[in-house]
Amino acid sequence: MNLSDFLRVFDFSYDITKSNEIRLIDLEGVNLGQIEEERFPINEDGVKAIIDRLDSYINEYVVMDLEIELDEKGIDYSSMNLAEKIKKVKELGIEEVYDIIDAIIYPETIEIDKFLEQDTISYDEKSKTWDYKWIEFLSGVNVLEVKNVIEFTEFKEFLEEHGLIGILKNILAFEDWQQLAKINNWNPKLFYFEYNNSKGLTWYDNKEKPMDWYGKEPITTKELLEKEVIEKDKSEKDKHQELNEINNENIDI
């Protein structure tokens, strides 16, 4: 399990700060105890610290789920501690809670998504880059800037090519988004689209808010498409070799 998947269980995401530390993002916007202001190292100790910090969320999301499962099986857990509850759930073969439980017990198995650690990875002597801006957008760690119908069309074509057109929820024309903005008394000429799994596609109508939230320049449609152009210029052999090199670099974080 990677860190993004683990955090998503508790309605959190994360990004990497400019000082190379993990910053948690509360997808519900609650920011309880100013958790988003805390920073964690990009290593196993950092993951362990995050699990400790999420103790109350783990109790709410995981322990309660364990107890519900035991209730449904008619098991009296009133005298059980957490370890005993986990053991009983595993004995009963309730597989849907295995992954998250194992991740909590064995935090060393949680992989930190390496791509968030840097925007680009050099792959040849000409310093061309493998651009991960599109993953930043789809992972909910940055917004996409769209200012006109041409940029919106590029955004829509990108989604179509990747089978993600459903993100737009059938609002497929830039004019329709502009009308929606006017209805909400928002600027119809500036869209800073934001995506996450729980909320779907939302947007800001000014640059300052996402800049303050994410601490980085918004992604442009040109940046969104750059990776696609680079890949088309390379042979399948080159891409395979590059992926192997990236995977080798990702072994030690």
Backbone torsions as a table, in degrees:
resi	resn	phi	psi	omega
1	MET	NA	136.1	176.2
2	ASN	-93.6	168.3	-173.6
3	LEU	-64.4	-35.8	179.3
4	SER	-61.5	-46.5	179.6
5	ASP	-64.6	-40.7	179.4
6	PHE	-61.3	-49.1	-177.2
7	LEU	-66.9	-31.7	-178.5
8	ARG	-62.1	-29.2	177.5
9	VAL	-58.3	-32.9	-176.2
10	PHE	-104.1	17.5	-180.0
11	ASP	62.2	40.4	174.5
12	PHE	-124.5	158.0	167.8
13	SER	-132.1	-169.6	177.2
14	TYR	-159.8	163.4	169.5
15	ASP	-141.4	176.7	-180.0
16	ILE	-108.6	125.9	-179.1
17	THR	-75.1	169.4	179.0
18	LYS	-63.6	-24.0	178.0
19	SER	-89.1	14.2	178.3
20	ASN	59.0	54.6	173.6
21	GLU	-131.4	155.7	178.8
22	ILE	-83.2	131.4	174.0
23	ARG	-118.6	124.1	179.1
24	LEU	-78.2	148.2	178.1
25	ILE	-125.4	118.3	179.0
26	ASP	-80.7	109.4	-176.7
27	LEU	-68.2	-18.5	176.7
28	GLU	-87.4	-8.3	177.9
29	GLY	74.9	14.5	-176.9
30	VAL	-80.3	-42.5	179.5
31	ASN	55.0	47.7	-177.4
32	LEU	-61.0	129.3	-179.9
33	GLY	65.3	22.6	-179.1
34	GLN	55.5	39.4	-176.7
35	ILE	-61.1	-28.3	-179.0
36	GLU	-72.1	-13.6	179.2
37	GLU	-87.3	-11.4	-178.8
38	GLU	-82.4	154.7	-178.9
39	ARG	-128.6	145.9	-176.5
40	PHE	-132.3	141.6	179.7
41	PRO	-67.7	153.5	-179.0
42	ILE	-87.5	72.6	177.5
43	ASN	-162.7	-176.1	-177.1
44	GLU	-61.3	-38.3	178.1
45	ASP	-62.6	-35.7	177.7
46	GLY	-65.4	-42.0	178.1
47	VAL	-63.1	-43.1	178.1
48	LYS	-61.0	-40.9	179.3
49	ALA	-65.4	-37.1	177.3
50	ILE	-64.7	-42.8	178.6
51	ILE	-62.1	-42.6	177.1
52	ASP	-62.4	-40.2	-178.2
53	ARG	-68.2	-28.4	-178.4
54	LEU	-91.7	18.6	-174.7
55	ASP	-52.7	-45.5	-178.0
56	SER	-67.2	-34.6	178.1
57	TYR	-70.5	-39.4	177.9
58	ILE	-61.8	-41.1	178.3
59	ASN	-62.6	-41.2	-178.1
60	GLU	-72.3	-43.7	-172.1
61	TYR	-89.2	-33.3	-172.3
62	VAL	-105.3	-54.9	-177.0
63	VAL	-60.5	-42.3	178.9
64	MET	-64.1	-37.0	176.8
65	ASP	-63.9	-39.8	176.8
66	LEU	-59.0	-46.4	-177.0
67	GLU	-66.6	-36.0	177.0
68	ILE	-64.2	-44.4	178.4
69	GLU	-60.7	-42.5	179.3
70	LEU	-66.7	-38.7	176.6
71	ASP	-58.9	-45.4	-177.8
72	GLU	-64.9	-25.3	178.0
73	LYS	-91.5	1.7	178.5
74	GLY	73.0	27.5	-178.4
75	ILE	-95.8	129.9	175.9
76	ASP	-83.2	111.9	-177.0
77	TYR	-109.0	9.2	-172.9
78	SER	-58.8	-29.5	-178.6
79	SER	-102.4	5.7	-177.5
80	MET	-89.3	143.2	168.6
81	ASN	-87.5	179.0	-175.1
82	LEU	-60.7	-44.0	-178.8
83	ALA	-60.1	-38.8	-179.7
84	GLU	-70.4	-36.7	177.3
85	LYS	-64.1	-44.0	179.0
86	ILE	-61.8	-45.0	-179.6
87	LYS	-60.3	-42.8	-178.6
88	LYS	-66.3	-41.5	179.1
89	VAL	-61.2	-41.9	178.6
90	LYS	-66.5	-37.5	177.5
91	GLU	-62.4	-33.9	-178.7
92	LEU	-81.0	-7.9	176.4
93	GLY	73.9	32.6	179.3
94	ILE	-85.6	85.2	-167.4
95	GLU	-68.8	-25.3	-173.7
96	GLU	-65.8	-17.0	179.4
97	VAL	-102.7	0.2	-176.0
98	TYR	-61.9	-52.3	-171.4
99	ASP	-58.7	-48.0	-176.5
100	ILE	-68.9	-36.2	177.7
101	ILE	-65.0	-46.7	179.9
102	ASP	-61.9	-37.3	179.3
103	ALA	-65.3	-38.2	179.3
104	ILE	-68.7	-42.2	-178.6
105	ILE	-73.1	-36.7	-177.5
106	TYR	-121.1	73.9	-176.6
107	PRO	-61.4	-20.5	179.2
108	GLU	-66.3	-13.6	178.8
109	THR	-86.1	-9.1	-179.9
110	ILE	-81.6	122.3	-178.9
111	GLU	-93.0	130.6	176.0
112	ILE	-81.1	127.0	-177.4
113	ASP	-62.3	107.6	-172.5
114	LYS	-62.9	-31.9	-173.4
115	PHE	-62.9	-22.9	-178.7
116	LEU	-76.5	-11.9	-175.6
117	GLU	-75.9	-20.9	179.8
118	GLN	-155.5	151.2	-177.7
119	ASP	-71.9	-37.3	-174.4
120	THR	-139.7	157.7	177.1
121	ILE	-129.2	120.8	-178.9
122	SER	-66.3	138.3	-179.1
123	TYR	-127.6	-4.5	174.0
124	ASP	-152.8	177.5	-173.3
125	GLU	-67.1	-17.1	179.8
126	LYS	-88.9	6.5	178.7
127	SER	60.1	32.8	169.7
128	LYS	-68.6	164.3	-175.2
129	THR	-130.2	152.0	169.7
130	TRP	-93.7	106.4	-169.7
131	ASP	-91.5	123.0	-177.5
132	TYR	-101.6	19.8	-178.5
133	LYS	-58.3	-37.9	-178.6
134	TRP	-65.8	-32.8	177.9
135	ILE	-72.0	-36.0	175.4
136	GLU	-57.0	-44.0	-179.3
137	PHE	-65.1	-50.6	-176.5
138	LEU	-70.3	-20.3	177.7
139	SER	-88.9	-3.5	176.5
140	GLY	76.9	28.9	179.8
141	VAL	-114.1	8.1	172.0
142	ASN	-165.7	163.6	-178.9
143	VAL	-104.1	163.3	178.3
144	LEU	-111.6	127.3	-179.1
145	GLU	-87.8	126.1	176.0
146	VAL	-131.6	121.3	-173.9
147	LYS	-115.9	-12.1	-175.8
148	ASN	-156.8	176.5	-175.2
149	VAL	-66.4	-31.6	179.0
150	ILE	-65.4	-46.4	179.6
151	GLU	-66.4	-37.1	177.4
152	PHE	-64.9	-40.0	178.3
153	THR	-62.4	-39.8	176.9
154	GLU	-63.4	-42.0	177.7
155	PHE	-61.6	-45.4	-178.8
156	LYS	-65.0	-41.2	179.0
157	GLU	-64.2	-38.0	176.6
158	PHE	-60.3	-45.4	-179.9
159	LEU	-64.9	-40.5	179.0
160	GLU	-62.3	-43.6	-178.5
161	GLU	-63.3	-28.2	-177.3
162	HIS	-103.6	11.1	178.1
163	GLY	67.3	29.9	-175.0
164	LEU	-118.7	18.1	-175.3
165	ILE	-60.9	-22.2	179.0
166	GLY	-62.2	-18.6	177.0
167	ILE	-57.5	-32.0	-177.5
168	LEU	-78.0	-8.7	176.3
169	LYS	53.4	45.0	176.1
170	ASN	67.7	8.5	172.7
171	ILE	-95.8	85.9	-166.4
172	LEU	-100.4	-3.7	-179.9
173	ALA	-112.8	138.9	179.7
174	PHE	-60.3	-35.4	179.3
175	GLU	-61.3	-33.7	178.8
176	ASP	-69.3	-37.4	176.4
177	TRP	-67.1	-37.4	177.7
178	GLN	-64.4	-40.5	178.2
179	GLN	-64.2	-39.8	178.4
180	LEU	-63.4	-38.5	177.6
181	ALA	-64.1	-43.1	180.0
182	LYS	-62.4	-40.0	179.0
183	ILE	-59.9	-35.0	-178.8
184	ASN	-93.5	10.0	-179.2
185	ASN	58.3	39.0	177.4
186	TRP	-108.4	164.2	179.4
187	ASN	-67.8	117.7	-178.5
188	PRO	-82.6	4.2	-177.8
189	LYS	-108.8	-6.4	-179.4
190	LEU	-132.5	123.5	177.4
191	PHE	-128.2	121.9	173.2
192	TYR	-113.3	90.1	-173.2
193	PHE	-72.5	137.6	179.9
194	GLU	-126.7	137.2	-178.8
195	TYR	-131.1	135.3	165.7
196	ASN	-149.1	160.8	-171.7
197	ASN	-63.4	-33.3	-175.3
198	SER	-82.3	-34.3	-175.8
199	LYS	-102.0	-15.4	-175.5
200	GLY	77.3	-145.8	-176.9
201	LEU	-96.6	121.6	173.8
202	THR	-127.3	179.2	179.2
203	TRP	-155.4	158.4	170.0
204	TYR	-105.7	156.9	177.0
205	ASP	-111.8	15.8	173.3
206	ASN	-149.1	158.7	-174.2
207	LYS	-80.6	-26.7	-172.1
208	GLU	-64.5	-42.0	-176.3
209	LYS	-63.7	-51.3	178.4
210	PRO	-66.5	-32.1	176.8
211	MET	-63.1	-41.6	178.9
212	ASP	-67.3	-38.0	-176.2
213	TRP	-74.7	-48.3	-173.9
214	TYR	-95.4	-18.6	177.6
215	GLY	69.6	26.3	179.7
216	LYS	-152.0	160.4	178.5
217	GLU	-65.1	138.8	176.0
218	PRO	-59.3	153.1	177.1
219	ILE	-76.2	140.7	174.3
220	THR	-98.5	162.5	177.9
221	THR	-64.8	-30.0	176.3
222	LYS	-62.3	-44.1	178.5
223	GLU	-66.9	-34.9	179.9
224	LEU	-61.5	-34.5	-175.7
225	LEU	-94.7	-11.3	-174.7
226	GLU	-58.4	-40.5	-178.7
227	LYS	-61.5	-39.1	-179.9
228	GLU	-63.5	-40.6	179.6
229	VAL	-64.7	-43.7	-179.4
230	ILE	-61.6	-44.9	-177.4
231	GLU	-63.7	-38.4	-178.0
232	LYS	-67.0	-23.1	-179.8
233	ASP	-83.2	-5.3	-176.1
234	LYS	-112.2	150.2	176.1
235	SER	-75.9	162.8	177.5
236	GLU	-59.9	-36.4	179.1
237	LYS	-63.8	-43.3	179.9
238	ASP	-63.4	-42.3	-179.6
239	LYS	-64.4	-40.6	179.5
240	HIS	-63.3	-42.9	179.0
241	GLN	-64.3	-41.3	-179.3
242	GLU	-63.9	-42.9	179.2
243	LEU	-62.3	-39.2	177.1
244	ASN	-62.0	-41.2	179.5
245	GLU	-64.7	-42.6	178.9
246	ILE	-62.9	-44.7	179.7
247	ASN	-61.1	-38.8	178.9
248	ASN	-65.3	-38.1	178.3
249	GLU	-66.6	-27.7	-174.8
250	ASN	-84.1	-5.8	-175.8
251	ILE	-63.0	-45.5	-179.4
252	ASP	-108.2	120.5	-178.8
253	ILE	-110.7	NA	NA
